């Protein structure tokens, strides 16, 4: 690394510090000395780390041991560095099964906040799909079950409320990934008042600020944020560019942290779930949840920077 050129591929910690962090004994790197920021789930005040882990594409590796092995270190490092929220879906190929297998192998299942989704129509099909998710996770219950893309929400919310009473899920949720679903999301938030919503939000897609976030705060709904990097588009926009010098004012050391700190600076956001299959990216992501967050002034500068 030369000068101030910092991007997603630049590993922030020295080799020694990184090695000790994997073993849970890091003492020298400043980012490992402070705990990750947490936010309360409004309905229960249960605290969640603001940086989670998404599994779309990255954990869909099937039974290929050579592909699963690196993910074992990713999941271990994620928990070791303070993370807990892992979001998956039966629509993500083998991701649920891979998470379940690795978590059991590493004895981490009880340390994870497991979130998944249902995406089908009809009560019987929904219950079957949800049960299959539990089986893949190798657990008798999950922390959060979400209606994916708002498909057959009325049916699935009824089932989820019953499962919640039976102790098979702890929280109910609704999820979408695009502003085209915001009108329906708002309507269903008012109708069902779920414990969580999951929605997209980033420096390139800020529409959730207009109605979704204020409504979530008003109704006491926790917010998970997906697509924080816009499937890599944000990194493409800053390729070869140095971080603005003023980013150091909120303890930002990489573009990945820049994008994540923008998101978690919004008070409505409970947790953001970037996906990755690399340990160094897990460490970088979680570092975004430590230290200072951008002020209102900084947020304005971040927006203006991307407009230019």
C-alpha atoms as a printed R data frame, in Angstrom:
    type eleno elety resid chain resno       x       y      z
1   ATOM     1    CA   UNK     A     1   0.000   0.000  0.000
2   ATOM     2    CA   UNK     A     2   1.370   3.367 -0.942
3   ATOM     3    CA   UNK     A     3   0.315   6.881 -0.003
4   ATOM     4    CA   UNK     A     4  -3.361   7.141  0.900
5   ATOM     5    CA   UNK     A     5  -4.655   4.723 -1.717
6   ATOM     6    CA   UNK     A     6  -6.911   2.395  0.244
7   ATOM     7    CA   UNK     A     7  -9.493   0.037 -1.207
8   ATOM     8    CA   UNK     A     8 -11.313  -3.188 -0.420
9   ATOM     9    CA   UNK     A     9  -8.336  -5.298 -1.364
10  ATOM    10    CA   UNK     A    10  -5.939  -3.591  1.030
11  ATOM    11    CA   UNK     A    11  -5.652  -5.548  4.245
12  ATOM    12    CA   UNK     A    12  -5.510  -3.174  7.189
13  ATOM    13    CA   UNK     A    13  -3.848  -5.193  9.901
14  ATOM    14    CA   UNK     A    14  -0.257  -6.299  9.980
15  ATOM    15    CA   UNK     A    15   0.408 -10.005  9.567
16  ATOM    16    CA   UNK     A    16   1.113 -10.469 13.244
17  ATOM    17    CA   UNK     A    17  -1.980  -8.597 14.364
18  ATOM    18    CA   UNK     A    18  -4.151 -10.502 11.908
19  ATOM    19    CA   UNK     A    19  -2.793 -13.821 13.080
20  ATOM    20    CA   UNK     A    20  -3.428 -13.022 16.729
21  ATOM    21    CA   UNK     A    21  -6.917 -11.795 15.923
22  ATOM    22    CA   UNK     A    22  -7.854 -15.132 14.373
23  ATOM    23    CA   UNK     A    23  -6.780 -16.775 17.618
24  ATOM    24    CA   UNK     A    24  -8.733 -14.269 19.686
25  ATOM    25    CA   UNK     A    25  -5.644 -12.850 21.392
26  ATOM    26    CA   UNK     A    26  -4.956  -9.643 19.475
27  ATOM    27    CA   UNK     A    27  -3.666  -6.878 21.725
28  ATOM    28    CA   UNK     A    28  -1.813  -4.469 19.494
29  ATOM    29    CA   UNK     A    29  -4.263  -3.457 16.719
30  ATOM    30    CA   UNK     A    30  -6.442  -0.547 17.912
31  ATOM    31    CA   UNK     A    31  -9.502  -1.859 16.046
32  ATOM    32    CA   UNK     A    32  -9.471  -5.051 18.124
33  ATOM    33    CA   UNK     A    33  -9.382  -3.265 21.481
34  ATOM    34    CA   UNK     A    34 -12.874  -1.794 21.344
35  ATOM    35    CA   UNK     A    35 -16.110  -3.725 21.180
36  ATOM    36    CA   UNK     A    36 -18.305  -3.524 18.138
37  ATOM    37    CA   UNK     A    37 -21.211  -1.094 18.370
38  ATOM    38    CA   UNK     A    38 -24.557  -2.688 19.197
39  ATOM    39    CA   UNK     A    39 -28.132  -1.555 18.656
40  ATOM    40    CA   UNK     A    40 -31.272  -2.752 20.464
41  ATOM    41    CA   UNK     A    41 -34.089  -4.638 18.813
42  ATOM    42    CA   UNK     A    42 -36.907  -2.173 19.609
43  ATOM    43    CA   UNK     A    43 -39.448  -4.770 20.752
44  ATOM    44    CA   UNK     A    44 -37.199  -6.527 23.249
45  ATOM    45    CA   UNK     A    45 -34.103  -4.323 23.756
46  ATOM    46    CA   UNK     A    46 -31.939  -7.342 22.882
47  ATOM    47    CA   UNK     A    47 -28.640  -5.978 21.571
48  ATOM    48    CA   UNK     A    48 -27.257  -6.918 18.172
49  ATOM    49    CA   UNK     A    49 -23.866  -6.025 16.667
50  ATOM    50    CA   UNK     A    50 -24.367  -3.488 13.888
51  ATOM    51    CA   UNK     A    51 -22.317  -5.528 11.383
52  ATOM    52    CA   UNK     A    52 -23.643  -8.919 10.334
53  ATOM    53    CA   UNK     A    53 -22.867 -11.466  7.623
54  ATOM    54    CA   UNK     A    54 -24.843 -12.139  4.463
55  ATOM    55    CA   UNK     A    55 -24.578 -15.503  2.690
56  ATOM    56    CA   UNK     A    56 -26.029 -14.872 -0.786
57  ATOM    57    CA   UNK     A    57 -23.619 -16.387 -3.332
58  ATOM    58    CA   UNK     A    58 -20.668 -16.430 -0.915
59  ATOM    59    CA   UNK     A    59 -21.851 -19.492  1.083
60  ATOM    60    CA   UNK     A    60 -23.494 -21.336 -1.801
61  ATOM    61    CA   UNK     A    61 -20.646 -23.816 -2.255
62  ATOM    62    CA   UNK     A    62 -22.388 -27.145 -1.768
63  ATOM    63    CA   UNK     A    63 -20.381 -30.080 -0.428
64  ATOM    64    CA   UNK     A    64 -17.104 -28.985 -1.997
65  ATOM    65    CA   UNK     A    65 -14.706 -29.248  0.951
66  ATOM    66    CA   UNK     A    66 -12.079 -27.076 -0.737
67  ATOM    67    CA   UNK     A    67 -14.670 -24.290 -1.043
68  ATOM    68    CA   UNK     A    68 -16.118 -24.837  2.432
69  ATOM    69    CA   UNK     A    69 -12.793 -24.745  4.238
70  ATOM    70    CA   UNK     A    70 -12.133 -20.993  3.755
71  ATOM    71    CA   UNK     A    71 -15.691 -20.279  4.928
72  ATOM    72    CA   UNK     A    72 -14.912 -22.090  8.160
73  ATOM    73    CA   UNK     A    73 -12.321 -19.422  8.917
74  ATOM    74    CA   UNK     A    74 -14.719 -16.683  7.808
75  ATOM    75    CA   UNK     A    75 -17.415 -17.814 10.246
76  ATOM    76    CA   UNK     A    76 -14.910 -18.345 13.044
77  ATOM    77    CA   UNK     A    77 -13.388 -14.911 12.555
78  ATOM    78    CA   UNK     A    78 -16.815 -13.288 12.298
79  ATOM    79    CA   UNK     A    79 -17.799 -14.520 15.753
80  ATOM    80    CA   UNK     A    80 -14.336 -14.037 17.229
81  ATOM    81    CA   UNK     A    81 -14.345 -10.392 16.137
82  ATOM    82    CA   UNK     A    82 -17.749  -9.673 17.653
83  ATOM    83    CA   UNK     A    83 -20.355 -10.562 15.022
84  ATOM    84    CA   UNK     A    84 -23.470 -12.682 15.499
85  ATOM    85    CA   UNK     A    85 -26.149 -11.940 12.863
86  ATOM    86    CA   UNK     A    86 -25.978 -14.356  9.918
87  ATOM    87    CA   UNK     A    87 -28.638 -13.930  7.243
88  ATOM    88    CA   UNK     A    88 -29.488 -16.648  4.726
89  ATOM    89    CA   UNK     A    89 -32.357 -18.052  2.708
90  ATOM    90    CA   UNK     A    90 -33.481 -21.320  1.087
91  ATOM    91    CA   UNK     A    91 -33.213 -19.358 -2.184
92  ATOM    92    CA   UNK     A    92 -29.458 -19.030 -1.693
93  ATOM    93    CA   UNK     A    93 -28.711 -22.534 -2.898
94  ATOM    94    CA   UNK     A    94 -26.741 -24.515 -0.312
95  ATOM    95    CA   UNK     A    95 -25.968 -21.501  1.919
96  ATOM    96    CA   UNK     A    96 -28.195 -22.559  4.829
97  ATOM    97    CA   UNK     A    97 -26.735 -26.066  4.857
98  ATOM    98    CA   UNK     A    98 -23.182 -24.737  4.693
99  ATOM    99    CA   UNK     A    99 -23.813 -22.319  7.575
100 ATOM   100    CA   UNK     A   100 -25.450 -25.068  9.605
101 ATOM   101    CA   UNK     A   101 -22.635 -27.537  9.010
102 ATOM   102    CA   UNK     A   102 -19.837 -25.081  9.736
103 ATOM   103    CA   UNK     A   103 -21.541 -23.621 12.805
104 ATOM   104    CA   UNK     A   104 -22.046 -27.094 14.249
105 ATOM   105    CA   UNK     A   105 -18.484 -28.124 13.423
106 ATOM   106    CA   UNK     A   106 -17.083 -24.988 15.069
107 ATOM   107    CA   UNK     A   107 -19.511 -25.147 18.023
108 ATOM   108    CA   UNK     A   108 -20.796 -21.683 17.151
109 ATOM   109    CA   UNK     A   109 -24.506 -22.305 16.630
110 ATOM   110    CA   UNK     A   110 -25.494 -20.939 20.042
111 ATOM   111    CA   UNK     A   111 -23.430 -17.785 19.427
112 ATOM   112    CA   UNK     A   112 -25.159 -16.893 16.178
113 ATOM   113    CA   UNK     A   113 -28.308 -14.876 15.567
114 ATOM   114    CA   UNK     A   114 -29.648 -16.952 12.672
115 ATOM   115    CA   UNK     A   115 -31.969 -15.237 10.205
116 ATOM   116    CA   UNK     A   116 -33.561 -16.806  7.146
117 ATOM   117    CA   UNK     A   117 -36.610 -16.461  4.915
118 ATOM   118    CA   UNK     A   118 -39.653 -18.140  3.424
119 ATOM   119    CA   UNK     A   119 -40.412 -17.634 -0.278
120 ATOM   120    CA   UNK     A   120 -43.295 -19.712 -1.544
121 ATOM   121    CA   UNK     A   121 -47.091 -19.665 -1.610
122 ATOM   122    CA   UNK     A   122 -49.548 -21.510  0.612
123 ATOM   123    CA   UNK     A   123 -49.482 -22.507  4.256
124 ATOM   124    CA   UNK     A   124 -48.327 -26.101  3.792
125 ATOM   125    CA   UNK     A   125 -45.530 -25.165  1.398
126 ATOM   126    CA   UNK     A   126 -44.461 -22.342  3.700
127 ATOM   127    CA   UNK     A   127 -44.302 -24.547  6.776
128 ATOM   128    CA   UNK     A   128 -42.364 -27.206  4.871
129 ATOM   129    CA   UNK     A   129 -39.852 -24.662  3.623
130 ATOM   130    CA   UNK     A   130 -39.382 -23.130  7.068
131 ATOM   131    CA   UNK     A   131 -38.886 -26.557  8.646
132 ATOM   132    CA   UNK     A   132 -36.312 -27.421  6.000
133 ATOM   133    CA   UNK     A   133 -34.428 -24.237  6.927
134 ATOM   134    CA   UNK     A   134 -34.319 -25.318 10.573
135 ATOM   135    CA   UNK     A   135 -33.083 -28.740  9.524
136 ATOM   136    CA   UNK     A   136 -30.341 -27.234  7.356
137 ATOM   137    CA   UNK     A   137 -29.240 -24.991 10.203
138 ATOM   138    CA   UNK     A   138 -29.218 -28.081 12.450
139 ATOM   139    CA   UNK     A   139 -31.289 -26.312 15.083
140 ATOM   140    CA   UNK     A   140 -34.775 -26.590 16.537
141 ATOM   141    CA   UNK     A   141 -35.438 -22.868 16.211
142 ATOM   142    CA   UNK     A   142 -34.172 -19.772 14.408
143 ATOM   143    CA   UNK     A   143 -33.918 -16.236 15.667
144 ATOM   144    CA   UNK     A   144 -35.586 -14.521 12.718
145 ATOM   145    CA   UNK     A   145 -37.880 -15.758  9.958
146 ATOM   146    CA   UNK     A   146 -38.681 -13.267  7.185
147 ATOM   147    CA   UNK     A   147 -41.189 -13.272  4.340
148 ATOM   148    CA   UNK     A   148 -38.910 -12.949  1.332
149 ATOM   149    CA   UNK     A   149 -39.890 -10.344 -1.264
150 ATOM   150    CA   UNK     A   150 -43.273 -10.058  0.486
151 ATOM   151    CA   UNK     A   151 -44.619 -13.173 -1.262
152 ATOM   152    CA   UNK     A   152 -47.910 -14.421  0.272
153 ATOM   153    CA   UNK     A   153 -47.245 -12.348  3.360
154 ATOM   154    CA   UNK     A   154 -50.688 -12.791  4.953
155 ATOM   155    CA   UNK     A   155 -50.400 -16.590  4.938
156 ATOM   156    CA   UNK     A   156 -46.825 -16.738  6.169
157 ATOM   157    CA   UNK     A   157 -47.233 -14.117  8.887
158 ATOM   158    CA   UNK     A   158 -50.061 -16.182 10.369
159 ATOM   159    CA   UNK     A   159 -47.815 -19.247 10.386
160 ATOM   160    CA   UNK     A   160 -44.877 -17.311 11.774
161 ATOM   161    CA   UNK     A   161 -46.932 -15.900 14.638
162 ATOM   162    CA   UNK     A   162 -47.965 -19.447 15.552
163 ATOM   163    CA   UNK     A   163 -44.389 -20.676 15.302
164 ATOM   164    CA   UNK     A   164 -43.282 -17.771 17.464
165 ATOM   165    CA   UNK     A   165 -45.714 -18.811 20.172
166 ATOM   166    CA   UNK     A   166 -44.407 -22.381 19.902
167 ATOM   167    CA   UNK     A   167 -40.807 -21.229 20.278
168 ATOM   168    CA   UNK     A   168 -39.655 -22.277 16.801
169 ATOM   169    CA   UNK     A   169 -38.822 -18.696 15.815
170 ATOM   170    CA   UNK     A   170 -38.039 -15.704 18.019
171 ATOM   171    CA   UNK     A   171 -38.761 -12.805 15.674
172 ATOM   172    CA   UNK     A   172 -40.871 -12.224 12.570
173 ATOM   173    CA   UNK     A   173 -39.819 -10.130  9.594
174 ATOM   174    CA   UNK     A   174 -40.450  -8.899  6.069
175 ATOM   175    CA   UNK     A   175 -37.748  -8.489  3.446
176 ATOM   176    CA   UNK     A   176 -37.231  -6.856  0.066
177 ATOM   177    CA   UNK     A   177 -34.215  -5.756 -1.942
178 ATOM   178    CA   UNK     A   178 -35.423  -2.954 -4.196
179 ATOM   179    CA   UNK     A   179 -37.266   0.356 -3.970
180 ATOM   180    CA   UNK     A   180 -39.968  -1.071 -6.238
181 ATOM   181    CA   UNK     A   181 -41.265  -2.959 -3.210
182 ATOM   182    CA   UNK     A   182 -41.316  -0.021 -0.795
183 ATOM   183    CA   UNK     A   183 -44.999   0.879 -1.207
184 ATOM   184    CA   UNK     A   184 -46.086  -2.670 -0.437
185 ATOM   185    CA   UNK     A   185 -43.524  -2.902  2.358
186 ATOM   186    CA   UNK     A   186 -44.932   0.222  4.011
187 ATOM   187    CA   UNK     A   187 -48.467  -1.130  3.794
188 ATOM   188    CA   UNK     A   188 -47.490  -4.495  5.305
189 ATOM   189    CA   UNK     A   189 -45.413  -2.863  8.040
190 ATOM   190    CA   UNK     A   190 -48.517  -0.999  9.167
191 ATOM   191    CA   UNK     A   191 -50.729  -4.065  8.824
192 ATOM   192    CA   UNK     A   192 -48.578  -6.680 10.580
193 ATOM   193    CA   UNK     A   193 -46.053  -4.660 12.604
194 ATOM   194    CA   UNK     A   194 -43.292  -7.284 12.249
195 ATOM   195    CA   UNK     A   195 -40.340  -7.360 14.617
196 ATOM   196    CA   UNK     A   196 -37.911  -6.775 11.723
197 ATOM   197    CA   UNK     A   197 -37.762  -5.589  8.167
198 ATOM   198    CA   UNK     A   198 -34.873  -6.148  5.774
199 ATOM   199    CA   UNK     A   199 -34.358  -3.589  3.034
200 ATOM   200    CA   UNK     A   200 -31.664  -2.258  0.708
201 ATOM   201    CA   UNK     A   201 -29.788   0.932  1.543
202 ATOM   202    CA   UNK     A   202 -26.456   2.386  0.456
203 ATOM   203    CA   UNK     A   203 -24.757   5.555 -0.732
204 ATOM   204    CA   UNK     A   204 -26.214   4.831 -4.165
205 ATOM   205    CA   UNK     A   205 -29.702   3.869 -2.965
206 ATOM   206    CA   UNK     A   206 -31.000   6.116 -0.213
207 ATOM   207    CA   UNK     A   207 -34.742   5.951 -0.953
208 ATOM   208    CA   UNK     A   208 -35.411   4.037  2.290
209 ATOM   209    CA   UNK     A   209 -34.748   7.273  4.194
210 ATOM   210    CA   UNK     A   210 -37.923   8.833  2.811
211 ATOM   211    CA   UNK     A   211 -40.621   6.584  4.300
212 ATOM   212    CA   UNK     A   212 -39.370   3.140  5.263
213 ATOM   213    CA   UNK     A   213 -36.891   4.175  7.955
214 ATOM   214    CA   UNK     A   214 -39.151   6.773  9.627
215 ATOM   215    CA   UNK     A   215 -42.015   4.262  9.636
216 ATOM   216    CA   UNK     A   216 -39.797   1.570 11.179
217 ATOM   217    CA   UNK     A   217 -38.790   3.986 13.937
218 ATOM   218    CA   UNK     A   218 -42.394   4.987 14.548
219 ATOM   219    CA   UNK     A   219 -43.616   1.384 14.758
220 ATOM   220    CA   UNK     A   220 -40.630   0.076 16.721
221 ATOM   221    CA   UNK     A   221 -39.350  -2.262 13.995
222 ATOM   222    CA   UNK     A   222 -35.718  -3.364 13.751
223 ATOM   223    CA   UNK     A   223 -34.004  -2.860 10.380
224 ATOM   224    CA   UNK     A   224 -31.554  -5.145  8.605
225 ATOM   225    CA   UNK     A   225 -29.849  -3.622  5.552
226 ATOM   226    CA   UNK     A   226 -28.925  -5.669  2.506
227 ATOM   227    CA   UNK     A   227 -26.957  -4.781 -0.656
228 ATOM   228    CA   UNK     A   228 -24.628  -2.354  1.160
229 ATOM   229    CA   UNK     A   229 -22.090  -2.444 -1.669
230 ATOM   230    CA   UNK     A   230 -24.617  -2.551 -4.518
231 ATOM   231    CA   UNK     A   231 -23.209  -5.894 -5.702
232 ATOM   232    CA   UNK     A   232 -19.751  -4.320 -5.975
233 ATOM   233    CA   UNK     A   233 -20.802  -1.196 -7.889
234 ATOM   234    CA   UNK     A   234 -19.623   1.078 -5.089
235 ATOM   235    CA   UNK     A   235 -16.123  -0.381 -5.178
236 ATOM   236    CA   UNK     A   236 -16.034   0.018 -8.946
237 ATOM   237    CA   UNK     A   237 -16.801   3.716 -8.590
238 ATOM   238    CA   UNK     A   238 -13.841   4.321 -6.274
239 ATOM   239    CA   UNK     A   239 -11.359   1.975 -7.915
240 ATOM   240    CA   UNK     A   240  -7.921   3.548 -7.850
241 ATOM   241    CA   UNK     A   241  -9.098   6.487 -5.756
242 ATOM   242    CA   UNK     A   242  -7.731   7.448 -2.355
243 ATOM   243    CA   UNK     A   243 -10.034   7.826  0.616
244 ATOM   244    CA   UNK     A   244 -10.859  11.474  1.354
245 ATOM   245    CA   UNK     A   245  -8.547  12.705  4.102
246 ATOM   246    CA   UNK     A   246 -11.536  13.708  6.205
247 ATOM   247    CA   UNK     A   247 -12.605  10.045  6.457
248 ATOM   248    CA   UNK     A   248 -10.030   9.677  9.225
249 ATOM   249    CA   UNK     A   249 -12.170  12.009 11.345
250 ATOM   250    CA   UNK     A   250 -14.613   9.133 11.905
251 ATOM   251    CA   UNK     A   251 -11.931   6.439 12.120
252 ATOM   252    CA   UNK     A   252 -12.462   5.106  8.607
253 ATOM   253    CA   UNK     A   253  -9.566   3.178  7.103
254 ATOM   254    CA   UNK     A   254 -10.952   1.607  3.924
255 ATOM   255    CA   UNK     A   255 -13.629   2.084  1.296
256 ATOM   256    CA   UNK     A   256 -15.520  -0.878  2.709
257 ATOM   257    CA   UNK     A   257 -15.686   0.826  6.094
258 ATOM   258    CA   UNK     A   258 -16.657   4.087  4.386
259 ATOM   259    CA   UNK     A   259 -19.717   2.447  2.808
260 ATOM   260    CA   UNK     A   260 -20.730   0.569  5.951
261 ATOM   261    CA   UNK     A   261 -20.270   3.511  8.320
262 ATOM   262    CA   UNK     A   262 -22.582   5.579  6.111
263 ATOM   263    CA   UNK     A   263 -25.289   2.936  6.589
264 ATOM   264    CA   UNK     A   264 -24.986   2.339 10.321
265 ATOM   265    CA   UNK     A   265 -24.818   6.058 10.988
266 ATOM   266    CA   UNK     A   266 -28.565   6.127 10.322
267 ATOM   267    CA   UNK     A   267 -30.340   5.647 13.677
268 ATOM   268    CA   UNK     A   268 -33.055   3.439 12.153
269 ATOM   269    CA   UNK     A   269 -30.529   0.788 11.101
270 ATOM   270    CA   UNK     A   270 -30.086  -2.104 13.508
271 ATOM   271    CA   UNK     A   271 -27.609  -4.180 11.492
272 ATOM   272    CA   UNK     A   272 -26.122  -4.292  7.995
273 ATOM   273    CA   UNK     A   273 -25.328  -7.675  6.427
274 ATOM   274    CA   UNK     A   274 -22.465  -7.525  3.893
275 ATOM   275    CA   UNK     A   275 -21.553 -10.859  2.365
276 ATOM   276    CA   UNK     A   276 -18.024 -12.114  1.935
277 ATOM   277    CA   UNK     A   277 -16.008 -15.294  1.588
278 ATOM   278    CA   UNK     A   278 -12.701 -13.803  2.789
279 ATOM   279    CA   UNK     A   279 -11.403 -13.445  6.336
280 ATOM   280    CA   UNK     A   280  -9.719 -10.112  5.624
281 ATOM   281    CA   UNK     A   281 -13.031  -8.668  4.451
282 ATOM   282    CA   UNK     A   282 -14.784  -9.917  7.586
283 ATOM   283    CA   UNK     A   283 -12.193  -8.128  9.703
284 ATOM   284    CA   UNK     A   284 -12.514  -4.980  7.632
285 ATOM   285    CA   UNK     A   285 -16.323  -5.077  7.778
286 ATOM   286    CA   UNK     A   286 -16.445  -5.508 11.539
287 ATOM   287    CA   UNK     A   287 -13.934  -2.707 12.010
288 ATOM   288    CA   UNK     A   288 -16.578  -0.400 10.533
289 ATOM   289    CA   UNK     A   289 -18.682  -1.100 13.616
290 ATOM   290    CA   UNK     A   290 -16.002   0.136 15.990
291 ATOM   291    CA   UNK     A   291 -14.998   3.651 16.896
292 ATOM   292    CA   UNK     A   292 -16.625   6.829 15.663
293 ATOM   293    CA   UNK     A   293 -19.466   7.085 13.172
294 ATOM   294    CA   UNK     A   294 -19.873   9.902 10.645
295 ATOM   295    CA   UNK     A   295 -21.532  13.045 11.977
296 ATOM   296    CA   UNK     A   296 -24.331  14.789 10.070
297 ATOM   297    CA   UNK     A   297 -21.665  17.019  8.558
298 ATOM   298    CA   UNK     A   298 -19.628  14.006  7.470
299 ATOM   299    CA   UNK     A   299 -22.701  12.314  5.987
300 ATOM   300    CA   UNK     A   300 -23.361  15.395  3.875
301 ATOM   301    CA   UNK     A   301 -19.765  15.318  2.686
302 ATOM   302    CA   UNK     A   302 -20.051  11.611  1.836
303 ATOM   303    CA   UNK     A   303 -23.177  12.204 -0.229
304 ATOM   304    CA   UNK     A   304 -21.635  15.171 -2.000
305 ATOM   305    CA   UNK     A   305 -18.466  13.211 -2.740
306 ATOM   306    CA   UNK     A   306 -20.486  10.557 -4.592
307 ATOM   307    CA   UNK     A   307 -22.564  13.101 -6.437
308 ATOM   308    CA   UNK     A   308 -19.349  14.479 -7.887
